[in-house]
Amino acid sequence: MARQSISFTDPNDEWLKAQVESKEYASKSELVNDLIRQARKQQKQID
């Protein structure tokens, strides 16, 4: 798996932290990967 370093705005970082703290996701990485999968799926449906 490729390793990346990315920066988030404060509001986005707080939202990510809240999702992880609510046990919705195990980590920010898992959440970001899920968001990308969802966006890719939407794009595929549009195409």
mmCIF entry with sequence, helices, sheets and N, C-alpha, C, O atoms, coordinates in Angstrom:
data_MODEL
# 
_entry.id   MODEL 
# 
_entity.id                         1 
_entity.type                       polymer 
_entity.pdbx_number_of_molecules   1 
# 
_entity_poly.entity_id                      1 
_entity_poly.type                           'polypeptide(L)' 
_entity_poly.nstd_linkage                   no 
_entity_poly.nstd_monomer                   no 
_entity_poly.pdbx_seq_one_letter_code       MARQSISFTDPNDEWLKAQVESKEYASKSELVNDLIRQARKQQKQID 
_entity_poly.pdbx_seq_one_letter_code_can   MARQSISFTDPNDEWLKAQVESKEYASKSELVNDLIRQARKQQKQID 
_entity_poly.pdbx_strand_id                 A 
# 
loop_
_entity_poly_seq.entity_id 
_entity_poly_seq.num 
_entity_poly_seq.mon_id 
_entity_poly_seq.hetero 
1 1  MET n 
1 2  ALA n 
1 3  ARG n 
1 4  GLN n 
1 5  SER n 
1 6  ILE n 
1 7  SER n 
1 8  PHE n 
1 9  THR n 
1 10 ASP n 
1 11 PRO n 
1 12 ASN n 
1 13 ASP n 
1 14 GLU n 
1 15 TRP n 
1 16 LEU n 
1 17 LYS n 
1 18 ALA n 
1 19 GLN n 
1 20 VAL n 
1 21 GLU n 
1 22 SER n 
1 23 LYS n 
1 24 GLU n 
1 25 TYR n 
1 26 ALA n 
1 27 SER n 
1 28 LYS n 
1 29 SER n 
1 30 GLU n 
1 31 LEU n 
1 32 VAL n 
1 33 ASN n 
1 34 ASP n 
1 35 LEU n 
1 36 ILE n 
1 37 ARG n 
1 38 GLN n 
1 39 ALA n 
1 40 ARG n 
1 41 LYS n 
1 42 GLN n 
1 43 GLN n 
1 44 LYS n 
1 45 GLN n 
1 46 ILE n 
1 47 ASP n 
# 
_struct_asym.id          A 
_struct_asym.entity_id   1 
# 
loop_
_struct_conf.conf_type_id 
_struct_conf.id 
_struct_conf.pdbx_PDB_helix_id 
_struct_conf.beg_label_comp_id 
_struct_conf.beg_label_asym_id 
_struct_conf.beg_label_seq_id 
_struct_conf.pdbx_beg_PDB_ins_code 
_struct_conf.end_label_comp_id 
_struct_conf.end_label_asym_id 
_struct_conf.end_label_seq_id 
_struct_conf.pdbx_end_PDB_ins_code 
_struct_conf.beg_auth_comp_id 
_struct_conf.beg_auth_asym_id 
_struct_conf.beg_auth_seq_id 
_struct_conf.end_auth_comp_id 
_struct_conf.end_auth_asym_id 
_struct_conf.end_auth_seq_id 
_struct_conf.pdbx_PDB_helix_class 
_struct_conf.details 
_struct_conf.pdbx_PDB_helix_length 
HELX_P HELX_P1 AA1 ASP A 10 ? GLU A 21 ? ASP A 10 GLU A 21 1 ? 12 
HELX_P HELX_P2 AA2 LYS A 28 ? ILE A 46 ? LYS A 28 ILE A 46 1 ? 19 
# 
_struct_conf_type.id          HELX_P 
_struct_conf_type.criteria    ? 
_struct_conf_type.reference   ? 
# 
loop_
_atom_site.group_PDB 
_atom_site.id 
_atom_site.type_symbol 
_atom_site.label_atom_id 
_atom_site.label_alt_id 
_atom_site.label_comp_id 
_atom_site.label_asym_id 
_atom_site.label_entity_id 
_atom_site.label_seq_id 
_atom_site.pdbx_PDB_ins_code 
_atom_site.Cartn_x 
_atom_site.Cartn_y 
_atom_site.Cartn_z 
_atom_site.occupancy 
_atom_site.B_iso_or_equiv 
_atom_site.pdbx_formal_charge 
_atom_site.auth_seq_id 
_atom_site.auth_comp_id 
_atom_site.auth_asym_id 
_atom_site.auth_atom_id 
_atom_site.pdbx_PDB_model_num 
ATOM 1   N N  . MET A 1 1  ? 0.847   -1.175 0.000   1.00 0.00 ? 1  MET A N  1 
ATOM 2   C CA . MET A 1 1  ? 0.000   0.000  0.000   1.00 0.00 ? 1  MET A CA 1 
ATOM 3   C C  . MET A 1 1  ? 0.893   1.239  0.000   1.00 0.00 ? 1  MET A C  1 
ATOM 4   O O  . MET A 1 1  ? 1.866   1.318  0.750   1.00 0.00 ? 1  MET A O  1 
ATOM 5   N N  . ALA A 1 2  ? 0.552   2.189  -0.841  1.00 0.00 ? 2  ALA A N  1 
ATOM 6   C CA . ALA A 1 2  ? 1.321   3.426  -0.927  1.00 0.00 ? 2  ALA A CA 1 
ATOM 7   C C  . ALA A 1 2  ? 1.092   4.281  0.309   1.00 0.00 ? 2  ALA A C  1 
ATOM 8   O O  . ALA A 1 2  ? -0.022  4.357  0.828   1.00 0.00 ? 2  ALA A O  1 
ATOM 9   N N  . ARG A 1 3  ? 2.142   4.912  0.769   1.00 0.00 ? 3  ARG A N  1 
ATOM 10  C CA . ARG A 1 3  ? 2.064   5.767  1.945   1.00 0.00 ? 3  ARG A CA 1 
ATOM 11  C C  . ARG A 1 3  ? 2.128   7.218  1.485   1.00 0.00 ? 3  ARG A C  1 
ATOM 12  O O  . ARG A 1 3  ? 2.982   7.582  0.676   1.00 0.00 ? 3  ARG A O  1 
ATOM 13  N N  . GLN A 1 4  ? 1.220   8.047  2.005   1.00 0.00 ? 4  GLN A N  1 
ATOM 14  C CA . GLN A 1 4  ? 1.129   9.451  1.612   1.00 0.00 ? 4  GLN A CA 1 
ATOM 15  C C  . GLN A 1 4  ? 1.102   10.341 2.846   1.00 0.00 ? 4  GLN A C  1 
ATOM 16  O O  . GLN A 1 4  ? 0.712   9.919  3.935   1.00 0.00 ? 4  GLN A O  1 
ATOM 17  N N  . SER A 1 5  ? 1.517   11.556 2.649   1.00 0.00 ? 5  SER A N  1 
ATOM 18  C CA . SER A 1 5  ? 1.396   12.552 3.704   1.00 0.00 ? 5  SER A CA 1 
ATOM 19  C C  . SER A 1 5  ? 0.505   13.665 3.161   1.00 0.00 ? 5  SER A C  1 
ATOM 20  O O  . SER A 1 5  ? 0.830   14.298 2.156   1.00 0.00 ? 5  SER A O  1 
ATOM 21  N N  . ILE A 1 6  ? -0.623  13.898 3.837   1.00 0.00 ? 6  ILE A N  1 
ATOM 22  C CA . ILE A 1 6  ? -1.537  14.944 3.384   1.00 0.00 ? 6  ILE A CA 1 
ATOM 23  C C  . ILE A 1 6  ? -1.899  15.847 4.560   1.00 0.00 ? 6  ILE A C  1 
ATOM 24  O O  . ILE A 1 6  ? -1.790  15.464 5.725   1.00 0.00 ? 6  ILE A O  1 
ATOM 25  N N  . SER A 1 7  ? -2.330  17.046 4.218   1.00 0.00 ? 7  SER A N  1 
ATOM 26  C CA . SER A 1 7  ? -2.733  18.019 5.233   1.00 0.00 ? 7  SER A CA 1 
ATOM 27  C C  . SER A 1 7  ? -4.229  18.285 5.109   1.00 0.00 ? 7  SER A C  1 
ATOM 28  O O  . SER A 1 7  ? -4.783  18.258 4.010   1.00 0.00 ? 7  SER A O  1 
ATOM 29  N N  . PHE A 1 8  ? -4.877  18.541 6.240   1.00 0.00 ? 8  PHE A N  1 
ATOM 30  C CA . PHE A 1 8  ? -6.293  18.845 6.276   1.00 0.00 ? 8  PHE A CA 1 
ATOM 31  C C  . PHE A 1 8  ? -6.509  20.200 6.916   1.00 0.00 ? 8  PHE A C  1 
ATOM 32  O O  . PHE A 1 8  ? -5.729  20.632 7.764   1.00 0.00 ? 8  PHE A O  1 
ATOM 33  N N  . THR A 1 9  ? -7.579  20.868 6.499   1.00 0.00 ? 9  THR A N  1 
ATOM 34  C CA . THR A 1 9  ? -7.959  22.093 7.189   1.00 0.00 ? 9  THR A CA 1 
ATOM 35  C C  . THR A 1 9  ? -8.428  21.689 8.590   1.00 0.00 ? 9  THR A C  1 
ATOM 36  O O  . THR A 1 9  ? -8.783  20.533 8.820   1.00 0.00 ? 9  THR A O  1 
ATOM 37  N N  . ASP A 1 10 ? -8.427  22.630 9.509   1.00 0.00 ? 10 ASP A N  1 
ATOM 38  C CA . ASP A 1 10 ? -8.849  22.318 10.879  1.00 0.00 ? 10 ASP A CA 1 
ATOM 39  C C  . ASP A 1 10 ? -10.262 21.729 10.945  1.00 0.00 ? 10 ASP A C  1 
ATOM 40  O O  . ASP A 1 10 ? -10.466 20.724 11.626  1.00 0.00 ? 10 ASP A O  1 
ATOM 41  N N  . PRO A 1 11 ? -11.240 22.325 10.258  1.00 0.00 ? 11 PRO A N  1 
ATOM 42  C CA . PRO A 1 11 ? -12.589 21.740 10.340  1.00 0.00 ? 11 PRO A CA 1 
ATOM 43  C C  . PRO A 1 11 ? -12.642 20.300 9.795   1.00 0.00 ? 11 PRO A C  1 
ATOM 44  O O  . PRO A 1 11 ? -13.322 19.447 10.366  1.00 0.00 ? 11 PRO A O  1 
ATOM 45  N N  . ASN A 1 12 ? -11.938 20.038 8.712   1.00 0.00 ? 12 ASN A N  1 
ATOM 46  C CA . ASN A 1 12 ? -11.937 18.690 8.150   1.00 0.00 ? 12 ASN A CA 1 
ATOM 47  C C  . ASN A 1 12 ? -11.232 17.712 9.076   1.00 0.00 ? 12 ASN A C  1 
ATOM 48  O O  . ASN A 1 12 ? -11.673 16.572 9.227   1.00 0.00 ? 12 ASN A O  1 
ATOM 49  N N  . ASP A 1 13 ? -10.149 18.144 9.692   1.00 0.00 ? 13 ASP A N  1 
ATOM 50  C CA . ASP A 1 13 ? -9.428  17.283 10.619  1.00 0.00 ? 13 ASP A CA 1 
ATOM 51  C C  . ASP A 1 13 ? -10.294 16.956 11.837  1.00 0.00 ? 13 ASP A C  1 
ATOM 52  O O  . ASP A 1 13 ? -10.302 15.820 12.311  1.00 0.00 ? 13 ASP A O  1 
ATOM 53  N N  . GLU A 1 14 ? -11.014 17.943 12.335  1.00 0.00 ? 14 GLU A N  1 
ATOM 54  C CA . GLU A 1 14 ? -11.904 17.710 13.478  1.00 0.00 ? 14 GLU A CA 1 
ATOM 55  C C  . GLU A 1 14 ? -13.006 16.719 13.107  1.00 0.00 ? 14 GLU A C  1 
ATOM 56  O O  . GLU A 1 14 ? -13.355 15.856 13.913  1.00 0.00 ? 14 GLU A O  1 
ATOM 57  N N  . TRP A 1 15 ? -13.557 16.834 11.894  1.00 0.00 ? 15 TRP A N  1 
ATOM 58  C CA . TRP A 1 15 ? -14.592 15.921 11.445  1.00 0.00 ? 15 TRP A CA 1 
ATOM 59  C C  . TRP A 1 15 ? -14.035 14.503 11.342  1.00 0.00 ? 15 TRP A C  1 
ATOM 60  O O  . TRP A 1 15 ? -14.680 13.546 11.773  1.00 0.00 ? 15 TRP A O  1 
ATOM 61  N N  . LEU A 1 16 ? -12.839 14.368 10.770  1.00 0.00 ? 16 LEU A N  1 
ATOM 62  C CA . LEU A 1 16 ? -12.198 13.057 10.664  1.00 0.00 ? 16 LEU A CA 1 
ATOM 63  C C  . LEU A 1 16 ? -11.979 12.448 12.049  1.00 0.00 ? 16 LEU A C  1 
ATOM 64  O O  . LEU A 1 16 ? -12.274 11.274 12.271  1.00 0.00 ? 16 LEU A O  1 
ATOM 65  N N  . LYS A 1 17 ? -11.467 13.246 12.965  1.00 0.00 ? 17 LYS A N  1 
ATOM 66  C CA . LYS A 1 17 ? -11.225 12.763 14.333  1.00 0.00 ? 17 LYS A CA 1 
ATOM 67  C C  . LYS A 1 17 ? -12.527 12.302 14.980  1.00 0.00 ? 17 LYS A C  1 
ATOM 68  O O  . LYS A 1 17 ? -12.556 11.276 15.660  1.00 0.00 ? 17 LYS A O  1 
ATOM 69  N N  . ALA A 1 18 ? -13.603 13.056 14.770  1.00 0.00 ? 18 ALA A N  1 
ATOM 70  C CA . ALA A 1 18 ? -14.896 12.708 15.369  1.00 0.00 ? 18 ALA A CA 1 
ATOM 71  C C  . ALA A 1 18 ? -15.398 11.367 14.826  1.00 0.00 ? 18 ALA A C  1 
ATOM 72  O O  . ALA A 1 18 ? -15.956 10.566 15.576  1.00 0.00 ? 18 ALA A O  1 
ATOM 73  N N  . GLN A 1 19 ? -15.206 11.119 13.537  1.00 0.00 ? 19 GLN A N  1 
ATOM 74  C CA . GLN A 1 19 ? -15.637 9.851  12.951  1.00 0.00 ? 19 GLN A CA 1 
ATOM 75  C C  . GLN A 1 19 ? -14.867 8.679  13.556  1.00 0.00 ? 19 GLN A C  1 
ATOM 76  O O  . GLN A 1 19 ? -15.439 7.625  13.833  1.00 0.00 ? 19 GLN A O  1 
ATOM 77  N N  . VAL A 1 20 ? -13.574 8.874  13.756  1.00 0.00 ? 20 VAL A N  1 
ATOM 78  C CA . VAL A 1 20 ? -12.744 7.815  14.337  1.00 0.00 ? 20 VAL A CA 1 
ATOM 79  C C  . VAL A 1 20 ? -13.108 7.617  15.809  1.00 0.00 ? 20 VAL A C  1 
ATOM 80  O O  . VAL A 1 20 ? -13.205 6.483  16.278  1.00 0.00 ? 20 VAL A O  1 
ATOM 81  N N  . GLU A 1 21 ? -13.308 8.709  16.533  1.00 0.00 ? 21 GLU A N  1 
ATOM 82  C CA . GLU A 1 21 ? -13.655 8.611  17.953  1.00 0.00 ? 21 GLU A CA 1 
ATOM 83  C C  . GLU A 1 21 ? -15.011 7.953  18.168  1.00 0.00 ? 21 GLU A C  1 
ATOM 84  O O  . GLU A 1 21 ? -15.233 7.317  19.199  1.00 0.00 ? 21 GLU A O  1 
ATOM 85  N N  . SER A 1 22 ? -15.917 8.098  17.211  1.00 0.00 ? 22 SER A N  1 
ATOM 86  C CA . SER A 1 22 ? -17.239 7.487  17.332  1.00 0.00 ? 22 SER A CA 1 
ATOM 87  C C  . SER A 1 22 ? -17.206 6.006  16.951  1.00 0.00 ? 22 SER A C  1 
ATOM 88  O O  . SER A 1 22 ? -18.239 5.337  16.912  1.00 0.00 ? 22 SER A O  1 
ATOM 89  N N  . LYS A 1 23 ? -16.009 5.514  16.674  1.00 0.00 ? 23 LYS A N  1 
ATOM 90  C CA . LYS A 1 23 ? -15.798 4.101  16.308  1.00 0.00 ? 23 LYS A CA 1 
ATOM 91  C C  . LYS A 1 23 ? -16.392 3.751  14.945  1.00 0.00 ? 23 LYS A C  1 
ATOM 92  O O  . LYS A 1 23 ? -16.532 2.578  14.599  1.00 0.00 ? 23 LYS A O  1 
ATOM 93  N N  . GLU A 1 24 ? -16.739 4.785  14.180  1.00 0.00 ? 24 GLU A N  1 
ATOM 94  C CA . GLU A 1 24 ? -17.243 4.555  12.821  1.00 0.00 ? 24 GLU A CA 1 
ATOM 95  C C  . GLU A 1 24 ? -16.138 3.956  11.954  1.00 0.00 ? 24 GLU A C  1 
ATOM 96  O O  . GLU A 1 24 ? -16.390 3.093  11.112  1.00 0.00 ? 24 GLU A O  1 
ATOM 97  N N  . TYR A 1 25 ? -14.929 4.421  12.171  1.00 0.00 ? 25 TYR A N  1 
ATOM 98  C CA . TYR A 1 25 ? -13.744 3.938  11.448  1.00 0.00 ? 25 TYR A CA 1 
ATOM 99  C C  . TYR A 1 25 ? -12.622 3.731  12.448  1.00 0.00 ? 25 TYR A C  1 
ATOM 100 O O  . TYR A 1 25 ? -12.600 4.352  13.510  1.00 0.00 ? 25 TYR A O  1 
ATOM 101 N N  . ALA A 1 26 ? -11.696 2.859  12.103  1.00 0.00 ? 26 ALA A N  1 
ATOM 102 C CA . ALA A 1 26 ? -10.581 2.559  13.000  1.00 0.00 ? 26 ALA A CA 1 
ATOM 103 C C  . ALA A 1 26 ? -9.476  3.609  12.926  1.00 0.00 ? 26 ALA A C  1 
ATOM 104 O O  . ALA A 1 26 ? -8.709  3.779  13.873  1.00 0.00 ? 26 ALA A O  1 
ATOM 105 N N  . SER A 1 27 ? -9.398  4.311  11.796  1.00 0.00 ? 27 SER A N  1 
ATOM 106 C CA . SER A 1 27 ? -8.343  5.304  11.624  1.00 0.00 ? 27 SER A CA 1 
ATOM 107 C C  . SER A 1 27 ? -8.751  6.322  10.561  1.00 0.00 ? 27 SER A C  1 
ATOM 108 O O  . SER A 1 27 ? -9.687  6.097  9.794   1.00 0.00 ? 27 SER A O  1 
ATOM 109 N N  . LYS A 1 28 ? -8.039  7.433  10.530  1.00 0.00 ? 28 LYS A N  1 
ATOM 110 C CA . LYS A 1 28 ? -8.288  8.428  9.489   1.00 0.00 ? 28 LYS A CA 1 
ATOM 111 C C  . LYS A 1 28 ? -7.996  7.841  8.113   1.00 0.00 ? 28 LYS A C  1 
ATOM 112 O O  . LYS A 1 28 ? -8.706  8.125  7.148   1.00 0.00 ? 28 LYS A O  1 
ATOM 113 N N  . SER A 1 29 ? -6.952  7.023  8.027   1.00 0.00 ? 29 SER A N  1 
ATOM 114 C CA . SER A 1 29 ? -6.604  6.405  6.742   1.00 0.00 ? 29 SER A CA 1 
ATOM 115 C C  . SER A 1 29 ? -7.750  5.557  6.207   1.00 0.00 ? 29 SER A C  1 
ATOM 116 O O  . SER A 1 29 ? -8.084  5.627  5.024   1.00 0.00 ? 29 SER A O  1 
ATOM 117 N N  . GLU A 1 30 ? -8.345  4.762  7.076   1.00 0.00 ? 30 GLU A N  1 
ATOM 118 C CA . GLU A 1 30 ? -9.470  3.920  6.668   1.00 0.00 ? 30 GLU A CA 1 
ATOM 119 C C  . GLU A 1 30 ? -10.620 4.789  6.159   1.00 0.00 ? 30 GLU A C  1 
ATOM 120 O O  . GLU A 1 30 ? -11.246 4.471  5.148   1.00 0.00 ? 30 GLU A O  1 
ATOM 121 N N  . LEU A 1 31 ? -10.890 5.870  6.856   1.00 0.00 ? 31 LEU A N  1 
ATOM 122 C CA . LEU A 1 31 ? -11.969 6.778  6.480   1.00 0.00 ? 31 LEU A CA 1 
ATOM 123 C C  . LEU A 1 31 ? -11.685 7.447  5.137   1.00 0.00 ? 31 LEU A C  1 
ATOM 124 O O  . LEU A 1 31 ? -12.560 7.494  4.272   1.00 0.00 ? 31 LEU A O  1 
ATOM 125 N N  . VAL A 1 32 ? -10.478 7.961  4.957   1.00 0.00 ? 32 VAL A N  1 
ATOM 126 C CA . VAL A 1 32 ? -10.122 8.626  3.698   1.00 0.00 ? 32 VAL A CA 1 
ATOM 127 C C  . VAL A 1 32 ? -10.208 7.641  2.541   1.00 0.00 ? 32 VAL A C  1 
ATOM 128 O O  . VAL A 1 32 ? -10.715 7.987  1.473   1.00 0.00 ? 32 VAL A O  1 
ATOM 129 N N  . ASN A 1 33 ? -9.718  6.413  2.738   1.00 0.00 ? 33 ASN A N  1 
ATOM 130 C CA . ASN A 1 33 ? -9.821  5.402  1.690   1.00 0.00 ? 33 ASN A CA 1 
ATOM 131 C C  . ASN A 1 33 ? -11.271 5.100  1.352   1.00 0.00 ? 33 ASN A C  1 
ATOM 132 O O  . ASN A 1 33 ? -11.604 4.919  0.180   1.00 0.00 ? 33 ASN A O  1 
ATOM 133 N N  . ASP A 1 34 ? -12.142 5.041  2.357   1.00 0.00 ? 34 ASP A N  1 
ATOM 134 C CA . ASP A 1 34 ? -13.552 4.794  2.108   1.00 0.00 ? 34 ASP A CA 1 
ATOM 135 C C  . ASP A 1 34 ? -14.180 5.951  1.332   1.00 0.00 ? 34 ASP A C  1 
ATOM 136 O O  . ASP A 1 34 ? -14.971 5.724  0.416   1.00 0.00 ? 34 ASP A O  1 
ATOM 137 N N  . LEU A 1 35 ? -13.840 7.164  1.684   1.00 0.00 ? 35 LEU A N  1 
ATOM 138 C CA . LEU A 1 35 ? -14.369 8.325  0.964   1.00 0.00 ? 35 LEU A CA 1 
ATOM 139 C C  . LEU A 1 35 ? -13.930 8.309  -0.498  1.00 0.00 ? 35 LEU A C  1 
ATOM 140 O O  . LEU A 1 35 ? -14.714 8.636  -1.389  1.00 0.00 ? 35 LEU A O  1 
ATOM 141 N N  . ILE A 1 36 ? -12.687 7.930  -0.739  1.00 0.00 ? 36 ILE A N  1 
ATOM 142 C CA . ILE A 1 36 ? -12.187 7.852  -2.117  1.00 0.00 ? 36 ILE A CA 1 
ATOM 143 C C  . ILE A 1 36 ? -12.910 6.744  -2.876  1.00 0.00 ? 36 ILE A C  1 
ATOM 144 O O  . ILE A 1 36 ? -13.282 6.932  -4.034  1.00 0.00 ? 36 ILE A O  1 
ATOM 145 N N  . ARG A 1 37 ? -13.114 5.595  -2.239  1.00 0.00 ? 37 ARG A N  1 
ATOM 146 C CA . ARG A 1 37 ? -13.864 4.504  -2.890  1.00 0.00 ? 37 ARG A CA 1 
ATOM 147 C C  . ARG A 1 37 ? -15.264 4.971  -3.275  1.00 0.00 ? 37 ARG A C  1 
ATOM 148 O O  . ARG A 1 37 ? -15.741 4.686  -4.373  1.00 0.00 ? 37 ARG A O  1 
ATOM 149 N N  . GLN A 1 38 ? -15.915 5.686  -2.371  1.00 0.00 ? 38 GLN A N  1 
ATOM 150 C CA . GLN A 1 38 ? -17.264 6.190  -2.655  1.00 0.00 ? 38 GLN A CA 1 
ATOM 151 C C  . GLN A 1 38 ? -17.251 7.162  -3.826  1.00 0.00 ? 38 GLN A C  1 
ATOM 152 O O  . GLN A 1 38 ? -18.123 7.103  -4.693  1.00 0.00 ? 38 GLN A O  1 
ATOM 153 N N  . ALA A 1 39 ? -16.273 8.051  -3.855  1.00 0.00 ? 39 ALA A N  1 
ATOM 154 C CA . ALA A 1 39 ? -16.169 9.030  -4.946  1.00 0.00 ? 39 ALA A CA 1 
ATOM 155 C C  . ALA A 1 39 ? -15.899 8.332  -6.277  1.00 0.00 ? 39 ALA A C  1 
ATOM 156 O O  . ALA A 1 39 ? -16.454 8.715  -7.307  1.00 0.00 ? 39 ALA A O  1 
ATOM 157 N N  . ARG A 1 40 ? -15.046 7.308  -6.254  1.00 0.00 ? 40 ARG A N  1 
ATOM 158 C CA . ARG A 1 40 ? -14.754 6.552  -7.472  1.00 0.00 ? 40 ARG A CA 1 
ATOM 159 C C  . ARG A 1 40 ? -16.000 5.825  -7.970  1.00 0.00 ? 40 ARG A C  1 
ATOM 160 O O  . ARG A 1 40 ? -16.250 5.768  -9.174  1.00 0.00 ? 40 ARG A O  1 
ATOM 161 N N  . LYS A 1 41 ? -16.785 5.265  -7.036  1.00 0.00 ? 41 LYS A N  1 
ATOM 162 C CA . LYS A 1 41 ? -18.008 4.562  -7.409  1.00 0.00 ? 41 LYS A CA 1 
ATOM 163 C C  . LYS A 1 41 ? -19.004 5.529  -8.044  1.00 0.00 ? 41 LYS A C  1 
ATOM 164 O O  . LYS A 1 41 ? -19.631 5.209  -9.053  1.00 0.00 ? 41 LYS A O  1 
ATOM 165 N N  . GLN A 1 42 ? -19.147 6.726  -7.441  1.00 0.00 ? 42 GLN A N  1 
ATOM 166 C CA . GLN A 1 42 ? -20.042 7.749  -7.991  1.00 0.00 ? 42 GLN A CA 1 
ATOM 167 C C  . GLN A 1 42 ? -19.583 8.156  -9.396  1.00 0.00 ? 42 GLN A C  1 
ATOM 168 O O  . GLN A 1 42 ? -20.398 8.290  -10.309 1.00 0.00 ? 42 GLN A O  1 
ATOM 169 N N  . GLN A 1 43 ? -18.278 8.350  -9.556  1.00 0.00 ? 43 GLN A N  1 
ATOM 170 C CA . GLN A 1 43 ? -17.745 8.766  -10.843 1.00 0.00 ? 43 GLN A CA 1 
ATOM 171 C C  . GLN A 1 43 ? -18.000 7.703  -11.914 1.00 0.00 ? 43 GLN A C  1 
ATOM 172 O O  . GLN A 1 43 ? -18.319 8.021  -13.059 1.00 0.00 ? 43 GLN A O  1 
ATOM 173 N N  . LYS A 1 44 ? -17.854 6.444  -11.522 1.00 0.00 ? 44 LYS A N  1 
ATOM 174 C CA . LYS A 1 44 ? -18.099 5.346  -12.448 1.00 0.00 ? 44 LYS A CA 1 
ATOM 175 C C  . LYS A 1 44 ? -19.558 5.335  -12.884 1.00 0.00 ? 44 LYS A C  1 
ATOM 176 O O  . LYS A 1 44 ? -19.856 5.088  -14.053 1.00 0.00 ? 44 LYS A O  1 
ATOM 177 N N  . GLN A 1 45 ? -20.470 5.602  -11.949 1.00 0.00 ? 45 GLN A N  1 
ATOM 178 C CA . GLN A 1 45 ? -21.894 5.632  -12.289 1.00 0.00 ? 45 GLN A CA 1 
ATOM 179 C C  . GLN A 1 45 ? -22.207 6.800  -13.228 1.00 0.00 ? 45 GLN A C  1 
ATOM 180 O O  . GLN A 1 45 ? -23.054 6.676  -14.113 1.00 0.00 ? 45 GLN A O  1 
ATOM 181 N N  . ILE A 1 46 ? -21.533 7.923  -13.039 1.00 0.00 ? 46 ILE A N  1 
ATOM 182 C CA . ILE A 1 46 ? -21.739 9.091  -13.890 1.00 0.00 ? 46 ILE A CA 1 
ATOM 183 C C  . ILE A 1 46 ? -21.226 8.826  -15.297 1.00 0.00 ? 46 ILE A C  1 
ATOM 184 O O  . ILE A 1 46 ? -21.860 9.182  -16.290 1.00 0.00 ? 46 ILE A O  1 
ATOM 185 N N  . ASP A 1 47 ? -20.041 8.182  -15.354 1.00 0.00 ? 47 ASP A N  1 
ATOM 186 C CA . ASP A 1 47 ? -19.444 7.878  -16.664 1.00 0.00 ? 47 ASP A CA 1 
ATOM 187 C C  . ASP A 1 47 ? -20.268 6.837  -17.372 1.00 0.00 ? 47 ASP A C  1 
ATOM 188 O O  . ASP A 1 47 ? -19.936 6.442  -18.490 1.00 0.00 ? 47 ASP A O  1 
# 
